[in-house]
């Protein structure tokens, strides 16, 4: 079984892991409904997408 020859330092380990992080979702405030919505999603309450009615809300 392979064993590392030298111990990986804390700094080297943390430099390698800098890209492993969560990004926050792109949430914007909808001007028509006043709700916070994610981009490229249909609003469930109103059925609107980009200012157009795309779903019929019951």
mmCIF file as Biopython writes it, N, C-alpha, C and O atoms, coordinates in Angstrom:
data_model
#
loop_
_atom_site.group_PDB
_atom_site.id
_atom_site.type_symbol
_atom_site.label_atom_id
_atom_site.label_alt_id
_atom_site.label_comp_id
_atom_site.label_asym_id
_atom_site.label_entity_id
_atom_site.label_seq_id
_atom_site.pdbx_PDB_ins_code
_atom_site.Cartn_x
_atom_site.Cartn_y
_atom_site.Cartn_z
_atom_site.occupancy
_atom_site.B_iso_or_equiv
_atom_site.auth_seq_id
_atom_site.auth_asym_id
_atom_site.pdbx_PDB_model_num
ATOM 1   N N  . UNK A ? 1  ? 0.834   -1.171 0.000   1.0 0.0 1  A 1 
ATOM 2   C CA . UNK A ? 1  ? 0.000   0.000  0.000   1.0 0.0 1  A 1 
ATOM 3   C C  . UNK A ? 1  ? 0.886   1.245  0.000   1.0 0.0 1  A 1 
ATOM 4   O O  . UNK A ? 1  ? 1.882   1.292  0.722   1.0 0.0 1  A 1 
ATOM 5   N N  . UNK A ? 2  ? 0.540   2.240  -0.791  1.0 0.0 2  A 1 
ATOM 6   C CA . UNK A ? 2  ? 1.364   3.440  -0.903  1.0 0.0 2  A 1 
ATOM 7   C C  . UNK A ? 2  ? 1.211   4.326  0.321   1.0 0.0 2  A 1 
ATOM 8   O O  . UNK A ? 2  ? 0.107   4.583  0.802   1.0 0.0 2  A 1 
ATOM 9   N N  . UNK A ? 3  ? 2.349   4.779  0.805   1.0 0.0 3  A 1 
ATOM 10  C CA . UNK A ? 3  ? 2.392   5.669  1.964   1.0 0.0 3  A 1 
ATOM 11  C C  . UNK A ? 3  ? 3.163   6.916  1.553   1.0 0.0 3  A 1 
ATOM 12  O O  . UNK A ? 3  ? 4.227   6.795  0.945   1.0 0.0 3  A 1 
ATOM 13  N N  . UNK A ? 4  ? 2.661   8.121  1.865   1.0 0.0 4  A 1 
ATOM 14  C CA . UNK A ? 4  ? 3.391   9.325  1.483   1.0 0.0 4  A 1 
ATOM 15  C C  . UNK A ? 4  ? 4.744   9.407  2.176   1.0 0.0 4  A 1 
ATOM 16  O O  . UNK A ? 4  ? 4.876   9.084  3.357   1.0 0.0 4  A 1 
ATOM 17  N N  . UNK A ? 5  ? 5.745   9.847  1.421   1.0 0.0 5  A 1 
ATOM 18  C CA . UNK A ? 5  ? 7.106   9.932  1.960   1.0 0.0 5  A 1 
ATOM 19  C C  . UNK A ? 5  ? 7.206   11.047 2.989   1.0 0.0 5  A 1 
ATOM 20  O O  . UNK A ? 5  ? 7.838   10.880 4.032   1.0 0.0 5  A 1 
ATOM 21  N N  . UNK A ? 6  ? 6.590   12.173 2.700   1.0 0.0 6  A 1 
ATOM 22  C CA . UNK A ? 6  ? 6.614   13.295 3.632   1.0 0.0 6  A 1 
ATOM 23  C C  . UNK A ? 6  ? 5.190   13.663 4.044   1.0 0.0 6  A 1 
ATOM 24  O O  . UNK A ? 6  ? 4.225   13.429 3.316   1.0 0.0 6  A 1 
ATOM 25  N N  . UNK A ? 7  ? 5.100   14.234 5.207   1.0 0.0 7  A 1 
ATOM 26  C CA . UNK A ? 7  ? 3.801   14.687 5.704   1.0 0.0 7  A 1 
ATOM 27  C C  . UNK A ? 7  ? 3.381   15.950 4.953   1.0 0.0 7  A 1 
ATOM 28  O O  . UNK A ? 7  ? 4.204   16.831 4.702   1.0 0.0 7  A 1 
ATOM 29  N N  . UNK A ? 8  ? 2.101   16.034 4.596   1.0 0.0 8  A 1 
ATOM 30  C CA . UNK A ? 8  ? 1.577   17.230 3.937   1.0 0.0 8  A 1 
ATOM 31  C C  . UNK A ? 8  ? 1.332   18.288 5.004   1.0 0.0 8  A 1 
ATOM 32  O O  . UNK A ? 8  ? 0.637   18.039 5.989   1.0 0.0 8  A 1 
ATOM 33  N N  . UNK A ? 9  ? 1.907   19.468 4.802   1.0 0.0 9  A 1 
ATOM 34  C CA . UNK A ? 9  ? 1.747   20.531 5.789   1.0 0.0 9  A 1 
ATOM 35  C C  . UNK A ? 9  ? 0.331   21.081 5.783   1.0 0.0 9  A 1 
ATOM 36  O O  . UNK A ? 9  ? -0.428  20.859 4.839   1.0 0.0 9  A 1 
ATOM 37  N N  . UNK A ? 10 ? -0.018  21.799 6.841   1.0 0.0 10 A 1 
ATOM 38  C CA . UNK A ? 10 ? -1.353  22.395 6.940   1.0 0.0 10 A 1 
ATOM 39  C C  . UNK A ? 10 ? -1.564  23.411 5.822   1.0 0.0 10 A 1 
ATOM 40  O O  . UNK A ? 10 ? -2.647  23.487 5.241   1.0 0.0 10 A 1 
ATOM 41  N N  . UNK A ? 11 ? -0.536  24.182 5.527   1.0 0.0 11 A 1 
ATOM 42  C CA . UNK A ? 11 ? -0.655  25.215 4.492   1.0 0.0 11 A 1 
ATOM 43  C C  . UNK A ? 11 ? -0.878  24.596 3.119   1.0 0.0 11 A 1 
ATOM 44  O O  . UNK A ? 11 ? -1.738  25.059 2.370   1.0 0.0 11 A 1 
ATOM 45  N N  . UNK A ? 12 ? -0.131  23.571 2.780   1.0 0.0 12 A 1 
ATOM 46  C CA . UNK A ? 12 ? -0.271  22.919 1.482   1.0 0.0 12 A 1 
ATOM 47  C C  . UNK A ? 12 ? -1.652  22.277 1.353   1.0 0.0 12 A 1 
ATOM 48  O O  . UNK A ? 12 ? -2.275  22.326 0.292   1.0 0.0 12 A 1 
ATOM 49  N N  . UNK A ? 13 ? -2.115  21.679 2.442   1.0 0.0 13 A 1 
ATOM 50  C CA . UNK A ? 13 ? -3.421  21.036 2.444   1.0 0.0 13 A 1 
ATOM 51  C C  . UNK A ? 13 ? -4.535  22.072 2.257   1.0 0.0 13 A 1 
ATOM 52  O O  . UNK A ? 13 ? -5.485  21.838 1.510   1.0 0.0 13 A 1 
ATOM 53  N N  . UNK A ? 14 ? -4.415  23.206 2.934   1.0 0.0 14 A 1 
ATOM 54  C CA . UNK A ? 14 ? -5.435  24.252 2.844   1.0 0.0 14 A 1 
ATOM 55  C C  . UNK A ? 14 ? -5.403  24.954 1.491   1.0 0.0 14 A 1 
ATOM 56  O O  . UNK A ? 14 ? -6.447  25.373 0.993   1.0 0.0 14 A 1 
ATOM 57  N N  . UNK A ? 15 ? -4.236  25.088 0.895   1.0 0.0 15 A 1 
ATOM 58  C CA . UNK A ? 15 ? -4.144  25.681 -0.444  1.0 0.0 15 A 1 
ATOM 59  C C  . UNK A ? 15 ? -4.850  24.798 -1.468  1.0 0.0 15 A 1 
ATOM 60  O O  . UNK A ? 15 ? -5.499  25.303 -2.385  1.0 0.0 15 A 1 
ATOM 61  N N  . UNK A ? 16 ? -4.726  23.491 -1.316  1.0 0.0 16 A 1 
ATOM 62  C CA . UNK A ? 16 ? -5.339  22.555 -2.235  1.0 0.0 16 A 1 
ATOM 63  C C  . UNK A ? 16 ? -6.857  22.561 -2.078  1.0 0.0 16 A 1 
ATOM 64  O O  . UNK A ? 16 ? -7.578  22.332 -3.049  1.0 0.0 16 A 1 
ATOM 65  N N  . UNK A ? 17 ? -7.345  22.818 -0.881  1.0 0.0 17 A 1 
ATOM 66  C CA . UNK A ? 17 ? -8.781  22.737 -0.597  1.0 0.0 17 A 1 
ATOM 67  C C  . UNK A ? 17 ? -9.512  24.070 -0.749  1.0 0.0 17 A 1 
ATOM 68  O O  . UNK A ? 17 ? -10.690 24.157 -0.402  1.0 0.0 17 A 1 
ATOM 69  N N  . UNK A ? 18 ? -8.850  25.108 -1.257  1.0 0.0 18 A 1 
ATOM 70  C CA . UNK A ? 18 ? -9.505  26.404 -1.356  1.0 0.0 18 A 1 
ATOM 71  C C  . UNK A ? 18 ? -10.653 26.406 -2.345  1.0 0.0 18 A 1 
ATOM 72  O O  . UNK A ? 18 ? -11.559 27.229 -2.211  1.0 0.0 18 A 1 
ATOM 73  N N  . UNK A ? 19 ? -10.655 25.534 -3.318  1.0 0.0 19 A 1 
ATOM 74  C CA . UNK A ? 19 ? -11.698 25.513 -4.331  1.0 0.0 19 A 1 
ATOM 75  C C  . UNK A ? 19 ? -12.882 24.648 -3.918  1.0 0.0 19 A 1 
ATOM 76  O O  . UNK A ? 19 ? -13.907 24.648 -4.601  1.0 0.0 19 A 1 
ATOM 77  N N  . UNK A ? 20 ? -12.766 23.917 -2.827  1.0 0.0 20 A 1 
ATOM 78  C CA . UNK A ? 20 ? -13.851 23.052 -2.373  1.0 0.0 20 A 1 
ATOM 79  C C  . UNK A ? 20 ? -14.733 23.824 -1.403  1.0 0.0 20 A 1 
ATOM 80  O O  . UNK A ? 20 ? -14.600 23.683 -0.187  1.0 0.0 20 A 1 
ATOM 81  N N  . UNK A ? 21 ? -15.628 24.636 -1.940  1.0 0.0 21 A 1 
ATOM 82  C CA . UNK A ? 21 ? -16.519 25.392 -1.080  1.0 0.0 21 A 1 
ATOM 83  C C  . UNK A ? 21 ? -17.868 25.558 -1.771  1.0 0.0 21 A 1 
ATOM 84  O O  . UNK A ? 21 ? -17.976 25.439 -2.991  1.0 0.0 21 A 1 
ATOM 85  N N  . UNK A ? 22 ? -18.866 25.827 -0.990  1.0 0.0 22 A 1 
ATOM 86  C CA . UNK A ? 22 ? -20.210 26.023 -1.519  1.0 0.0 22 A 1 
ATOM 87  C C  . UNK A ? 22 ? -20.354 27.450 -2.013  1.0 0.0 22 A 1 
ATOM 88  O O  . UNK A ? 22 ? -19.816 28.385 -1.420  1.0 0.0 22 A 1 
ATOM 89  N N  . UNK A ? 23 ? -21.079 27.602 -3.097  1.0 0.0 23 A 1 
ATOM 90  C CA . UNK A ? 23 ? -21.367 28.947 -3.583  1.0 0.0 23 A 1 
ATOM 91  C C  . UNK A ? 23 ? -22.820 29.275 -3.264  1.0 0.0 23 A 1 
ATOM 92  O O  . UNK A ? 23 ? -23.678 28.393 -3.274  1.0 0.0 23 A 1 
ATOM 93  N N  . UNK A ? 24 ? -23.086 30.519 -2.987  1.0 0.0 24 A 1 
ATOM 94  C CA . UNK A ? 24 ? -24.442 30.920 -2.647  1.0 0.0 24 A 1 
ATOM 95  C C  . UNK A ? 24 ? -25.287 30.967 -3.914  1.0 0.0 24 A 1 
ATOM 96  O O  . UNK A ? 24 ? -24.791 31.359 -4.970  1.0 0.0 24 A 1 
ATOM 97  N N  . UNK A ? 25 ? -26.549 30.575 -3.826  1.0 0.0 25 A 1 
ATOM 98  C CA . UNK A ? 25 ? -27.401 30.602 -5.013  1.0 0.0 25 A 1 
ATOM 99  C C  . UNK A ? 25 ? -27.691 32.034 -5.443  1.0 0.0 25 A 1 
ATOM 100 O O  . UNK A ? 25 ? -27.723 32.946 -4.618  1.0 0.0 25 A 1 
ATOM 101 N N  . UNK A ? 26 ? -27.903 32.221 -6.747  1.0 0.0 26 A 1 
ATOM 102 C CA . UNK A ? 26 ? -28.186 33.544 -7.293  1.0 0.0 26 A 1 
ATOM 103 C C  . UNK A ? 26 ? -29.656 33.862 -7.081  1.0 0.0 26 A 1 
ATOM 104 O O  . UNK A ? 26 ? -30.501 33.489 -7.895  1.0 0.0 26 A 1 
ATOM 105 N N  . UNK A ? 27 ? -29.962 34.547 -5.996  1.0 0.0 27 A 1 
ATOM 106 C CA . UNK A ? 27 ? -31.339 34.890 -5.663  1.0 0.0 27 A 1 
ATOM 107 C C  . UNK A ? 27 ? -31.531 36.377 -5.921  1.0 0.0 27 A 1 
ATOM 108 O O  . UNK A ? 27 ? -30.724 37.201 -5.489  1.0 0.0 27 A 1 
ATOM 109 N N  . UNK A ? 28 ? -32.608 36.717 -6.632  1.0 0.0 28 A 1 
ATOM 110 C CA . UNK A ? 28 ? -32.912 38.111 -6.923  1.0 0.0 28 A 1 
ATOM 111 C C  . UNK A ? 28 ? -34.331 38.431 -6.467  1.0 0.0 28 A 1 
ATOM 112 O O  . UNK A ? 28 ? -35.143 37.534 -6.242  1.0 0.0 28 A 1 
ATOM 113 N N  . UNK A ? 29 ? -34.610 39.710 -6.337  1.0 0.0 29 A 1 
ATOM 114 C CA . UNK A ? 29 ? -35.931 40.159 -5.940  1.0 0.0 29 A 1 
ATOM 115 C C  . UNK A ? 29 ? -36.762 40.398 -7.189  1.0 0.0 29 A 1 
ATOM 116 O O  . UNK A ? 29 ? -36.387 41.187 -8.056  1.0 0.0 29 A 1 
ATOM 117 N N  . UNK A ? 30 ? -37.901 39.705 -7.273  1.0 0.0 30 A 1 
ATOM 118 C CA . UNK A ? 30 ? -38.785 39.849 -8.427  1.0 0.0 30 A 1 
ATOM 119 C C  . UNK A ? 30 ? -39.559 41.154 -8.298  1.0 0.0 30 A 1 
ATOM 120 O O  . UNK A ? 30 ? -40.159 41.421 -7.256  1.0 0.0 30 A 1 
ATOM 121 N N  . UNK A ? 31 ? -39.549 41.970 -9.352  1.0 0.0 31 A 1 
ATOM 122 C CA . UNK A ? 31 ? -40.185 43.285 -9.313  1.0 0.0 31 A 1 
ATOM 123 C C  . UNK A ? 31 ? -41.704 43.184 -9.278  1.0 0.0 31 A 1 
ATOM 124 O O  . UNK A ? 31 ? -42.358 44.008 -8.639  1.0 0.0 31 A 1 
ATOM 125 N N  . UNK A ? 32 ? -42.278 42.189 -9.953  1.0 0.0 32 A 1 
ATOM 126 C CA . UNK A ? 32 ? -43.741 42.090 -10.020 1.0 0.0 32 A 1 
ATOM 127 C C  . UNK A ? 32 ? -44.342 41.533 -8.735  1.0 0.0 32 A 1 
ATOM 128 O O  . UNK A ? 32 ? -45.278 42.111 -8.183  1.0 0.0 32 A 1 
ATOM 129 N N  . UNK A ? 33 ? -43.811 40.419 -8.260  1.0 0.0 33 A 1 
ATOM 130 C CA . UNK A ? 33 ? -44.418 39.768 -7.101  1.0 0.0 33 A 1 
ATOM 131 C C  . UNK A ? 33 ? -43.789 40.214 -5.781  1.0 0.0 33 A 1 
ATOM 132 O O  . UNK A ? 33 ? -44.422 40.096 -4.732  1.0 0.0 33 A 1 
ATOM 133 N N  . UNK A ? 34 ? -42.567 40.719 -5.812  1.0 0.0 34 A 1 
ATOM 134 C CA . UNK A ? 34 ? -41.889 41.126 -4.582  1.0 0.0 34 A 1 
ATOM 135 C C  . UNK A ? 34 ? -41.262 39.962 -3.837  1.0 0.0 34 A 1 
ATOM 136 O O  . UNK A ? 34 ? -40.770 40.136 -2.723  1.0 0.0 34 A 1 
ATOM 137 N N  . UNK A ? 35 ? -41.273 38.777 -4.437  1.0 0.0 35 A 1 
ATOM 138 C CA . UNK A ? 35 ? -40.683 37.586 -3.820  1.0 0.0 35 A 1 
ATOM 139 C C  . UNK A ? 35 ? -39.240 37.431 -4.266  1.0 0.0 35 A 1 
ATOM 140 O O  . UNK A ? 35 ? -38.839 37.929 -5.318  1.0 0.0 35 A 1 
ATOM 141 N N  . UNK A ? 36 ? -38.465 36.729 -3.443  1.0 0.0 36 A 1 
ATOM 142 C CA . UNK A ? 36 ? -37.113 36.361 -3.834  1.0 0.0 36 A 1 
ATOM 143 C C  . UNK A ? 36 ? -37.192 35.098 -4.685  1.0 0.0 36 A 1 
ATOM 144 O O  . UNK A ? 36 ? -37.793 34.107 -4.272  1.0 0.0 36 A 1 
ATOM 145 N N  . UNK A ? 37 ? -36.589 35.130 -5.866  1.0 0.0 37 A 1 
ATOM 146 C CA . UNK A ? 37 ? -36.654 33.992 -6.774  1.0 0.0 37 A 1 
ATOM 147 C C  . UNK A ? 37 ? -35.254 33.659 -7.282  1.0 0.0 37 A 1 
ATOM 148 O O  . UNK A ? 37 ? -34.385 34.526 -7.375  1.0 0.0 37 A 1 
ATOM 149 N N  . UNK A ? 38 ? -35.060 32.395 -7.604  1.0 0.0 38 A 1 
ATOM 150 C CA . UNK A ? 38 ? -33.810 31.966 -8.216  1.0 0.0 38 A 1 
ATOM 151 C C  . UNK A ? 38 ? -33.893 32.240 -9.715  1.0 0.0 38 A 1 
ATOM 152 O O  . UNK A ? 38 ? -34.975 32.201 -10.301 1.0 0.0 38 A 1 
ATOM 153 N N  . UNK A ? 39 ? -32.759 32.514 -10.322 1.0 0.0 39 A 1 
ATOM 154 C CA . UNK A ? 39 ? -32.734 32.804 -11.737 1.0 0.0 39 A 1 
ATOM 155 C C  . UNK A ? 39 ? -33.114 31.598 -12.581 1.0 0.0 39 A 1 
ATOM 156 O O  . UNK A ? 39 ? -32.815 30.462 -12.212 1.0 0.0 39 A 1 
ATOM 157 N N  . UNK A ? 40 ? -33.765 31.835 -13.704 1.0 0.0 40 A 1 
ATOM 158 C CA . UNK A ? 40 ? -34.173 30.796 -14.657 1.0 0.0 40 A 1 
ATOM 159 C C  . UNK A ? 40 ? -35.126 29.788 -14.035 1.0 0.0 40 A 1 
ATOM 160 O O  . UNK A ? 40 ? -35.071 28.597 -14.340 1.0 0.0 40 A 1 
ATOM 161 N N  . UNK A ? 41 ? -36.000 30.273 -13.161 1.0 0.0 41 A 1 
ATOM 162 C CA . UNK A ? 41 ? -37.016 29.420 -12.545 1.0 0.0 41 A 1 
ATOM 163 C C  . UNK A ? 41 ? -38.371 30.095 -12.690 1.0 0.0 41 A 1 
ATOM 164 O O  . UNK A ? 41 ? -38.461 31.323 -12.699 1.0 0.0 41 A 1 
ATOM 165 N N  . UNK A ? 42 ? -39.409 29.304 -12.801 1.0 0.0 42 A 1 
ATOM 166 C CA . UNK A ? 42 ? -40.770 29.819 -12.851 1.0 0.0 42 A 1 
ATOM 167 C C  . UNK A ? 42 ? -41.233 30.058 -11.420 1.0 0.0 42 A 1 
ATOM 168 O O  . UNK A ? 42 ? -41.013 29.220 -10.545 1.0 0.0 42 A 1 
ATOM 169 N N  . UNK A ? 43 ? -41.879 31.209 -11.180 1.0 0.0 43 A 1 
ATOM 170 C CA . UNK A ? 43 ? -42.416 31.512 -9.864  1.0 0.0 43 A 1 
ATOM 171 C C  . UNK A ? 43 ? -43.633 30.631 -9.612  1.0 0.0 43 A 1 
ATOM 172 O O  . UNK A ? 43 ? -44.588 30.661 -10.388 1.0 0.0 43 A 1 
ATOM 173 N N  . UNK A ? 44 ? -43.611 29.848 -8.538  1.0 0.0 44 A 1 
ATOM 174 C CA . UNK A ? 44 ? -44.677 28.882 -8.269  1.0 0.0 44 A 1 
ATOM 175 C C  . UNK A ? 44 ? -45.991 29.564 -7.912  1.0 0.0 44 A 1 
ATOM 176 O O  . UNK A ? 44 ? -47.060 29.068 -8.268  1.0 0.0 44 A 1 
ATOM 177 N N  . UNK A ? 45 ? -45.926 30.681 -7.222  1.0 0.0 45 A 1 
ATOM 178 C CA . UNK A ? 45 ? -47.149 31.344 -6.769  1.0 0.0 45 A 1 
ATOM 179 C C  . UNK A ? 45 ? -47.879 32.036 -7.912  1.0 0.0 45 A 1 
ATOM 180 O O  . UNK A ? 45 ? -49.107 31.995 -7.981  1.0 0.0 45 A 1 
ATOM 181 N N  . UNK A ? 46 ? -47.129 32.672 -8.809  1.0 0.0 46 A 1 
ATOM 182 C CA . UNK A ? 46 ? -47.773 33.451 -9.870  1.0 0.0 46 A 1 
ATOM 183 C C  . UNK A ? 46 ? -47.738 32.763 -11.225 1.0 0.0 46 A 1 
ATOM 184 O O  . UNK A ? 46 ? -48.561 33.073 -12.086 1.0 0.0 46 A 1 
ATOM 185 N N  . UNK A ? 47 ? -46.805 31.836 -11.437 1.0 0.0 47 A 1 
ATOM 186 C CA . UNK A ? 47 ? -46.683 31.168 -12.727 1.0 0.0 47 A 1 
ATOM 187 C C  . UNK A ? 47 ? -46.014 32.032 -13.777 1.0 0.0 47 A 1 
ATOM 188 O O  . UNK A ? 47 ? -46.140 31.761 -14.971 1.0 0.0 47 A 1 
ATOM 189 N N  . UNK A ? 48 ? -45.300 33.075 -13.350 1.0 0.0 48 A 1 
ATOM 190 C CA . UNK A ? 48 ? -44.655 34.007 -14.270 1.0 0.0 48 A 1 
ATOM 191 C C  . UNK A ? 48 ? -43.191 33.634 -14.478 1.0 0.0 48 A 1 
ATOM 192 O O  . UNK A ? 48 ? -42.523 33.125 -13.578 1.0 0.0 48 A 1 
ATOM 193 N N  . UNK A ? 49 ? -42.711 33.904 -15.696 1.0 0.0 49 A 1 
ATOM 194 C CA . UNK A ? 49 ? -41.300 33.725 -16.019 1.0 0.0 49 A 1 
ATOM 195 C C  . UNK A ? 49 ? -40.914 34.810 -17.006 1.0 0.0 49 A 1 
ATOM 196 O O  . UNK A ? 49 ? -41.480 34.894 -18.096 1.0 0.0 49 A 1 
ATOM 197 N N  . UNK A ? 50 ? -39.959 35.635 -16.632 1.0 0.0 50 A 1 
ATOM 198 C CA . UNK A ? 50 ? -39.496 36.756 -17.454 1.0 0.0 50 A 1 
ATOM 199 C C  . UNK A ? 50 ? -40.640 37.674 -17.874 1.0 0.0 50 A 1 
ATOM 200 O O  . UNK A ? 50 ? -40.681 38.144 -19.011 1.0 0.0 50 A 1 
ATOM 201 N N  . UNK A ? 51 ? -41.566 37.926 -16.956 1.0 0.0 51 A 1 
ATOM 202 C CA . UNK A ? 51 ? -42.666 38.839 -17.230 1.0 0.0 51 A 1 
ATOM 203 C C  . UNK A ? 51 ? -43.799 38.243 -18.044 1.0 0.0 51 A 1 
ATOM 204 O O  . UNK A ? 51 ? -44.722 38.964 -18.425 1.0 0.0 51 A 1 
ATOM 205 N N  . UNK A ? 52 ? -43.755 36.945 -18.322 1.0 0.0 52 A 1 
ATOM 206 C CA . UNK A ? 52 ? -44.809 36.296 -19.103 1.0 0.0 52 A 1 
ATOM 207 C C  . UNK A ? 52 ? -45.492 35.239 -18.250 1.0 0.0 52 A 1 
ATOM 208 O O  . UNK A ? 52 ? -44.862 34.637 -17.380 1.0 0.0 52 A 1 
ATOM 209 N N  . UNK A ? 53 ? -46.753 35.015 -18.490 1.0 0.0 53 A 1 
ATOM 210 C CA . UNK A ? 53 ? -47.511 33.955 -17.812 1.0 0.0 53 A 1 
ATOM 211 C C  . UNK A ? 53 ? -47.240 32.649 -18.540 1.0 0.0 53 A 1 
ATOM 212 O O  . UNK A ? 53 ? -47.641 32.494 -19.693 1.0 0.0 53 A 1 
ATOM 213 N N  . UNK A ? 54 ? -46.564 31.701 -17.887 1.0 0.0 54 A 1 
ATOM 214 C CA . UNK A ? 54 ? -46.232 30.434 -18.532 1.0 0.0 54 A 1 
ATOM 215 C C  . UNK A ? 54 ? -46.969 29.253 -17.895 1.0 0.0 54 A 1 
ATOM 216 O O  . UNK A ? 54 ? -47.116 28.205 -18.523 1.0 0.0 54 A 1 
ATOM 217 N N  . UNK A ? 55 ? -47.430 29.417 -16.658 1.0 0.0 55 A 1 
ATOM 218 C CA . UNK A ? 55 ? -48.190 28.362 -15.984 1.0 0.0 55 A 1 
ATOM 219 C C  . UNK A ? 55 ? -49.516 28.915 -15.519 1.0 0.0 55 A 1 
ATOM 220 O O  . UNK A ? 55 ? -49.617 30.070 -15.107 1.0 0.0 55 A 1 
ATOM 221 N N  . UNK A ? 56 ? -50.534 28.074 -15.590 1.0 0.0 56 A 1 
ATOM 222 C CA . UNK A ? 56 ? -51.845 28.472 -15.069 1.0 0.0 56 A 1 
ATOM 223 C C  . UNK A ? 56 ? -51.904 28.065 -13.614 1.0 0.0 56 A 1 
ATOM 224 O O  . UNK A ? 56 ? -51.803 26.881 -13.292 1.0 0.0 56 A 1 
ATOM 225 N N  . UNK A ? 57 ? -52.067 29.045 -12.724 1.0 0.0 57 A 1 
ATOM 226 C CA . UNK A ? 57 ? -52.116 28.784 -11.284 1.0 0.0 57 A 1 
ATOM 227 C C  . UNK A ? 57 ? -53.548 28.486 -10.895 1.0 0.0 57 A 1 
ATOM 228 O O  . UNK A ? 57 ? -54.466 29.227 -11.247 1.0 0.0 57 A 1 
ATOM 229 N N  . UNK A ? 58 ? -53.733 27.392 -10.162 1.0 0.0 58 A 1 
ATOM 230 C CA . UNK A ? 58 ? -55.082 26.994 -9.746  1.0 0.0 58 A 1 
ATOM 231 C C  . UNK A ? 58 ? -55.450 27.653 -8.436  1.0 0.0 58 A 1 
ATOM 232 O O  . UNK A ? 58 ? -56.549 27.439 -7.925  1.0 0.0 58 A 1 
#
